[in-house]
């Protein structure tokens, strides 16, 4: 259970980033991607965050004291969340580009 203490530190920031992701993609939802895709991205980001937190905690060797296990867990959580959310943003940007090119052709 100690491995998830890092989530208490970085969790509020990840909630803010998730909320900002939701606001950004839903304002630009005219390109045909449903809200269920964005919910799935946020759920996958949550799962990746928890998994990366546990992995970061386990991989830290403890050199420099026990605080580094928490630092590695927090960095892993941030990395896991960011990778999944960036995938969702990239998917939206590609869909927007496809739609714009389709509109230019017609």
C-alpha positions in Angstrom: 0.0 0.0 0.0 2.9 2.3 0.5 3.6 2.3 -3.2 0.5 4.3 -3.8 1.3 7.2 -1.5 2.9 8.9 -4.5 -0.6 9.0 -6.0 -1.7 11.3 -3.1 1.0 13.7 -4.2 0.5 13.7 -7.9 -3.1 12.6 -8.1 -4.6 16.1 -7.9 -2.4 17.3 -10.7 -3.4 14.3 -12.8 -7.1 15.1 -12.1 -6.6 18.6 -13.4 -4.8 17.4 -16.5 -7.6 14.9 -17.1 -10.2 17.6 -16.7 -8.3 19.9 -19.1 -8.1 17.0 -21.6 -11.9 16.5 -21.4 -12.6 20.2 -21.8 -10.3 20.5 -24.8 -11.5 17.5 -26.8 -15.2 18.0 -26.1 -15.0 21.6 -27.3 -13.6 20.3 -30.5 -15.9 17.2 -30.8 -17.1 18.2 -34.2 -14.7 15.9 -36.0 -16.7 12.7 -35.3 -15.1 11.1 -32.3 -17.6 10.2 -29.6 -17.4 11.0 -25.9 -17.1 7.2 -25.2 -13.6 7.3 -26.8 -12.5 10.1 -24.5 -13.9 8.3 -21.5 -12.0 5.2 -22.6 -8.8 7.3 -22.9 -9.2 8.6 -19.4 -10.0 5.2 -18.0 -6.9 3.8 -19.7 -4.9 6.7 -18.4 -6.1 5.8 -14.9 -5.1 2.2 -15.3 -1.7 3.1 -16.8 -1.2 5.6 -13.9 -1.8 2.9 -11.3 0.3 0.3 -13.1 3.2 2.8 -13.7 3.1 3.8 -10.1 3.5 0.3 -8.9 6.2 -0.4 -11.4 8.1 2.8 -10.5 8.0 1.9 -6.9 9.3 -1.6 -7.5 12.1 -0.6 -9.9 13.6 2.1 -7.6 16.5 0.4 -5.9 16.4 2.7 -2.9 19.8 4.3 -3.3 19.6 7.6 -1.5 16.9 6.6 0.9 13.3 5.4 0.9 12.0 8.7 -0.5 13.3 7.8 -3.9 10.8 4.9 -4.2 8.0 7.5 -3.8 9.7 9.8 -6.3 10.1 7.0 -8.9 6.5 6.0 -8.3 5.3 9.6 -8.9 7.4 10.0 -12.0 6.0 6.7 -13.3 2.5 7.8 -12.6 3.0 11.0 -14.5 4.6 9.2 -17.4 1.9 6.6 -17.7 -0.9 9.2 -17.6 0.8 11.5 -20.0 1.5 8.8 -22.6 -2.1 7.7 -22.8 -3.5 11.2 -22.8 -1.1 12.2 -25.6 -2.2 9.2 -27.6 -5.8 10.4 -27.2 -4.8 14.0 -28.3 -2.9 12.6 -31.3 -5.9 10.6 -32.3 -8.1 13.7 -32.2 -5.6 15.8 -34.1 -5.3 13.1 -36.8 -9.1 12.8 -37.0 -9.3 16.6 -37.4 -6.7 16.5 -40.2 -8.6 13.7 -42.0 -11.8 15.6 -41.8 -10.2 18.9 -43.0 -8.6 17.1 -46.0 -11.9 15.4 -46.8 -13.7 18.8 -46.7 -11.1 20.3 -49.0 -11.5 17.6 -51.5 -15.3 18.0 -51.8 
